[in-house]
Amino acid sequence: MKKFMRVICLVLVLSMLCGACGKKQEEETTTTETTTAETTTKKETPTETTTAETTTEETTTEDPYPLEDGMVWSKLTGLPVKEEIGKRRPICIMISNIKVVVPQNGTSKAVILYETLVEGGITRLMGVFEDFDDERIGSVRSVRHDYVSISQEYDAILVHYGDSNLAADRIKKLKVNNLSGTDGIGSTVFYRDNSIKMPHNAFTSYARIMKGIEKMGYRTEVKDLGNHFTFYHEDTDLAKGDDANTVKLHFSNYAQPYFKYDAEKKLYMRYSFGSKHIDKTTKEQLAFKNIIIQIAPHSVVDKEGHVNFETEDNTGKGYYITNGKCVPITWEKHESKQFMKYYDEDGNLLTINPGKTFIALYPKEELDGLKIEP
């Protein structure tokens, strides 16, 4: 009996010890979980606060030059245009520049206007058009191969009435989409003004050009080739440079175009044949925010007197002129890569003012006729 009672007492003692151990383990477990939870909370709180602060900063950052919905920055002028215009391929139109057709129609709608020598000492113009609706543009004349190459720089559709043999070869080589008055599409795109003598009486219009593009099935969205230059967002005076109030571009003894700076308008006004160069449609004088002079060697290459500028794969010098100042620049072109850039004195991509630009491809051999005067 005594032995049995001892066993009972031993069992009771062991039970009490096990209970005490279990309670201690539960307390330790509870303490550990509480500490862990507190530690986790302390670690996560700063992270959540920092994320909230960062998100707030990003949300409140504003674009200093916001655009309205549906608008983009034009790569040709640096000005806001409708998105559909900014994505559309430019149109390059060859425009006659002999005295019998001056003043021409539609020239003021070109956002970039090129001029260079063709045969016989005369020059021809090529307008780069972006947003226009004109019913009369011209007179339109034949294209030369230097202009074919320039149109390719912009991934443009080239509009012309005929071509030289060199130009025809260059169109084929570069696969330039074009609308020519001497091809089957000619009657769709062009019309004749019988009050003017041929061959100076061919004209076109926006509607006719669009119809020609549709018939030919040409791509209408421009490829992203990068920019010839970049733009300031605001009108900016050059920090340095020489005064440039008169710019004379005497390619030859013919026409002798020049520009006078209008300080009030902050534009360069164009003159040709000794008088104001007017757009016959708008009655306004041609005016440009920027002038770029691209200097390159040239030579006569055939018995017809056609000239060739050495720009196919070359570099050279020139000038950028705006707001009454002129600075030297350089240029680089690789025709096979559709690459053409202008650079400032430090070798950076040239930045120009927003607005219209006049570009002269000027012969290195005729620099005596190039005068930039204060």
C-alpha positions in Angstrom: 0.0 0.0 0.0 2.8 2.3 0.9 4.5 1.4 -2.3 1.4 2.3 -4.3 1.1 5.7 -2.6 4.7 6.5 -3.5 3.9 5.9 -7.2 0.9 8.2 -7.0 2.9 11.0 -5.4 5.7 10.6 -8.0 3.2 10.9 -10.9 1.6 14.0 -9.4 5.0 15.7 -9.0 6.0 14.9 -12.6 2.7 16.3 -13.8 3.2 19.6 -12.0 6.8 19.9 -13.4 5.6 19.3 -17.0 2.8 21.9 -16.6 5.3 24.5 -15.4 7.6 23.8 -18.3 4.8 24.0 -20.8 3.6 27.4 -19.4 7.2 28.8 -19.5 7.6 27.6 -23.2 4.2 29.3 -24.1 5.3 32.5 -22.5 8.7 32.4 -24.3 6.9 31.7 -27.6 4.5 34.5 -27.1 7.3 36.9 -26.1 9.3 35.9 -29.2 6.3 36.4 -31.6 5.5 39.8 -30.0 9.1 40.9 -30.4 9.3 39.7 -34.0 6.0 41.5 -34.9 7.3 44.7 -33.3 10.6 44.4 -35.1 8.9 43.8 -38.4 6.6 46.7 -37.9 9.6 49.0 -37.2 11.4 47.9 -40.4 8.4 48.2 -42.7 7.2 51.7 -41.6 10.1 53.8 -43.0 9.9 51.9 -46.3 6.3 52.7 -46.7 6.8 56.4 -45.8 9.7 56.8 -48.2 7.8 55.2 -51.1 4.9 57.5 -50.5 7.2 60.5 -50.5 8.9 59.4 -53.7 5.6 58.8 -55.5 4.4 62.3 -54.5 7.6 63.9 -55.8 7.3 62.1 -59.2 3.6 63.0 -59.5 4.1 66.7 -58.9 7.0 67.1 -61.4 5.7 69.3 -64.3 6.8 69.5 -67.9 8.1 73.1 -68.3 6.9 73.1 -71.9 3.6 71.2 -71.8 1.7 70.5 -75.0 -2.1 70.3 -75.5 -3.5 66.9 -76.2 -3.0 65.7 -79.7 0.0 68.0 -80.3 3.7 67.2 -80.8 6.9 69.2 -81.5 7.7 69.6 -85.2 11.1 68.2 -86.2 11.2 70.8 -89.0 10.3 74.0 -87.1 10.5 73.1 -83.4 6.9 74.5 -83.0 3.8 72.7 -81.9 1.8 70.9 -84.6 -1.0 68.4 -84.7 0.2 64.9 -84.1 -1.0 63.8 -87.6 1.1 66.6 -89.1 4.2 65.7 -87.1 4.0 62.0 -88.2 3.3 62.8 -91.8 6.1 62.6 -94.4 7.3 66.0 -95.6 6.7 67.1 -99.2 9.6 68.6 -101.1 8.6 70.7 -104.1 11.0 72.0 -106.8 10.2 75.7 -107.5 11.5 77.7 -110.5 13.5 80.8 -109.6 14.0 82.7 -112.8 12.8 86.3 -113.2 9.8 85.4 -115.5 8.1 83.4 -112.8 8.8 85.7 -109.8 6.9 86.2 -107.6 6.1 82.5 -107.1 3.0 81.0 -105.4 3.2 79.0 -102.2 6.8 79.7 -101.2 5.8 81.2 -97.8 4.3 77.9 -96.8 7.6 76.1 -97.0 8.9 75.7 -93.4 12.4 75.1 -94.8 13.5 76.6 -98.1 16.7 75.5 -99.9 18.5 77.3 -102.7 21.6 76.2 -104.7 23.1 76.5 -108.1 21.9 74.6 -111.1 23.2 75.1 -114.7 23.9 78.4 -116.3 24.5 80.3 -113.1 20.9 80.3 -112.1 19.5 78.9 -108.8 16.5 76.8 -108.1 14.5 76.6 -104.9 13.1 73.6 -103.1 10.6 74.0 -100.4 10.1 71.5 -97.6 6.4 71.5 -96.8 4.8 70.3 -93.6 1.3 71.7 -93.0 -0.2 73.4 -96.1 -3.5 73.5 -98.0 -2.5 75.7 -101.0 -4.4 75.5 -104.3 -1.5 76.9 -106.3 2.2 76.2 -105.8 4.8 76.9 -108.4 5.8 77.3 -111.0 7.2 73.8 -110.6 10.3 72.8 -112.5 12.6 69.9 -113.0 14.9 68.5 -110.2 18.7 68.2 -110.0 20.5 65.4 -108.3 21.7 67.6 -105.4 18.1 68.3 -104.5 17.2 64.6 -104.8 19.8 63.9 -102.2 18.5 66.6 -99.9 14.9 65.4 -100.1 16.2 61.9 -99.1 17.6 63.5 -95.9 14.0 64.2 -94.8 12.4 61.0 -96.0 10.3 63.3 -98.1 8.1 62.7 -101.2 9.7 64.7 -104.0 7.4 66.7 -106.3 9.0 67.9 -109.6 8.3 68.4 -113.3 11.0 66.4 -115.0 14.6 65.8 -114.1 18.1 65.8 -115.5 19.8 62.4 -116.3 21.9 62.7 -113.2 18.8 63.4 -111.1 16.9 60.4 -112.6 19.8 58.2 -111.8 19.9 59.5 -108.2 16.2 59.0 -107.7 16.6 55.4 -108.8 19.7 54.8 -106.7 18.2 56.3 -103.5 14.7 54.9 -104.2 13.2 58.3 -103.6 9.4 58.4 -103.8 8.5 61.1 -106.3 5.7 62.6 -108.3 6.9 63.9 -111.7 5.0 65.8 -114.3 6.7 63.8 -117.1 5.4 60.5 -115.7 2.0 58.9 -116.0 0.9 60.6 -112.7 1.7 64.0 -114.1 -1.9 64.9 -115.2 -3.1 64.0 -111.7 -0.6 66.1 -109.8 -0.1 69.1 -112.1 -2.0 71.6 -114.2 -0.9 74.2 -116.7 -1.6 78.0 -116.5 -2.0 78.9 -120.2 -1.5 82.6 -119.5 2.2 81.8 -118.9 4.6 80.4 -121.5 5.8 76.8 -121.2 7.8 75.4 -119.6 7.3 77.9 -116.7 3.5 77.3 -116.3 3.2 74.0 -114.4 1.6 74.3 -111.0 0.4 71.9 -108.3 -1.8 72.0 -105.2 -2.1 70.2 -101.9 -5.1 68.3 -103.0 -3.5 67.2 -106.2 -0.3 66.1 -104.4 -2.4 64.0 -101.9 -4.3 62.4 -104.7 -1.0 61.5 -106.5 0.5 60.0 -103.3 -2.7 57.9 -102.9 -2.6 56.7 -106.5 1.1 55.8 -106.2 0.5 54.0 -102.9 3.4 55.8 -101.1 3.9 55.4 -97.4 2.6 58.5 -95.6 4.1 58.2 -92.2 7.7 59.5 -91.8 10.6 57.4 -90.7 12.5 58.5 -87.6 15.8 59.6 -89.1 16.7 61.8 -86.2 17.2 65.6 -86.6 19.5 67.8 -88.7 19.5 70.0 -85.6 17.6 70.5 -82.4 15.5 73.4 -81.3 15.5 75.8 -78.3 12.0 75.8 -76.8 12.1 79.6 -76.5 13.5 82.3 -78.7 17.2 82.5 -77.8 19.9 85.0 -78.7 23.3 83.6 -79.5 25.7 84.0 -76.6 28.6 84.9 -79.0 29.2 85.5 -82.6 29.6 88.4 -85.1 26.9 90.9 -86.0 24.8 89.8 -89.0 22.3 92.3 -90.2 22.8 91.8 -94.0 23.5 88.4 -95.6 24.4 88.4 -99.3 24.3 85.1 -101.2 25.6 86.0 -104.7 25.8 82.5 -106.2 26.4 84.2 -109.5 25.5 87.5 -111.3 21.9 86.2 -111.6 19.2 87.1 -109.0 21.8 87.9 -106.3 19.5 87.1 -103.3 20.1 88.7 -99.9 18.5 89.0 -96.5 18.0 92.0 -94.2 17.5 91.6 -90.5 14.3 93.1 -89.1 15.2 93.7 -85.4 11.6 94.4 -84.5 10.3 91.1 -86.0 13.5 89.3 -85.2 13.3 87.8 -88.7 15.5 87.8 -91.9 13.6 89.3 -94.8 14.5 88.0 -98.2 15.2 90.0 -101.3 15.9 88.8 -104.9 16.3 90.5 -108.3 16.8 93.8 -106.4 13.4 93.9 -104.6 11.4 92.1 -101.9 10.8 88.4 -102.6 7.1 88.1 -102.3 4.7 85.1 -102.2 2.2 86.0 -104.9 -0.6 84.2 -103.1 -0.2 85.8 -99.6 1.4 89.1 -100.9 3.8 88.7 -98.0 7.6 89.0 -98.1 9.5 85.7 -97.4 10.9 85.8 -93.9 13.0 83.4 -91.9 14.0 82.9 -88.3 17.2 81.0 -89.1 19.7 81.0 -92.0 22.1 78.1 -92.5 24.9 78.3 -95.0 26.4 74.9 -95.9 29.6 75.4 -97.9 30.8 72.6 -100.2 33.1 72.2 -103.3 31.3 72.1 -106.6 32.1 71.6 -110.3 30.4 71.4 -113.7 30.1 67.7 -114.7 28.7 67.6 -118.2 28.2 69.5 -121.5 24.8 70.7 -120.4 26.4 72.6 -117.6 24.9 70.6 -114.7 26.9 71.1 -111.4 27.7 68.7 -108.7 28.2 69.5 -105.0 30.6 67.2 -103.2 28.2 66.3 -100.3 27.5 62.6 -100.9 30.0 61.5 -98.2 31.7 64.5 -96.9 32.2 67.1 -94.2 32.6 70.8 -94.4 32.1 74.3 -92.8 29.3 76.8 -92.8 27.5 79.4 -90.8 24.4 79.6 -88.6 22.6 83.0 -88.4 19.8 84.1 -86.2 18.6 87.2 -84.2 21.3 89.4 -85.8 24.3 87.2 -85.0 26.4 84.7 -86.9 28.5 81.8 -85.7 30.6 79.2 -87.6 29.4 75.6 -87.8 30.3 72.3 -89.4 28.3 69.7 -91.3 28.6 66.0 -92.0 26.7 63.9 -94.5 26.6 60.2 -95.5 24.1 59.8 -98.3 24.0 56.0 -98.2 22.9 56.1 -94.5 20.5 59.0 -94.9 22.6 60.9 -92.5 22.9 64.7 -92.4 23.8 66.8 -89.3 25.0 70.3 -88.5 27.3 70.9 -85.5 28.2 73.9 -83.4 31.8 75.0 -82.6 32.0 72.6 -79.7 31.0 69.6 -81.9 27.5 69.3 -80.5 24.4 68.9 -82.6 23.4 72.4 -83.6 20.5 74.0 -81.7 18.5 76.6 -83.5 15.6 78.9 -82.8 12.0 77.6 -83.5 10.6 78.9 -86.7 11.3 78.8 -90.5 14.8 78.1 -91.8 16.5 79.1 -95.0 19.4 76.8 -96.1 21.9 77.7 -98.9 24.1 75.0 -100.3 26.8 77.4 -101.3 29.8 76.8 -103.6 33.1 76.9 -101.9 34.6 78.3 -105.1 32.3 81.4 -105.0 33.0 82.7 -101.5 33.7 86.2 -102.7 30.0 86.4 -103.3 29.1 85.4 -99.7 29.0 88.5 -97.5 27.8 88.6 -93.9 27.7 92.3 -92.8 27.0 94.0 -89.5 
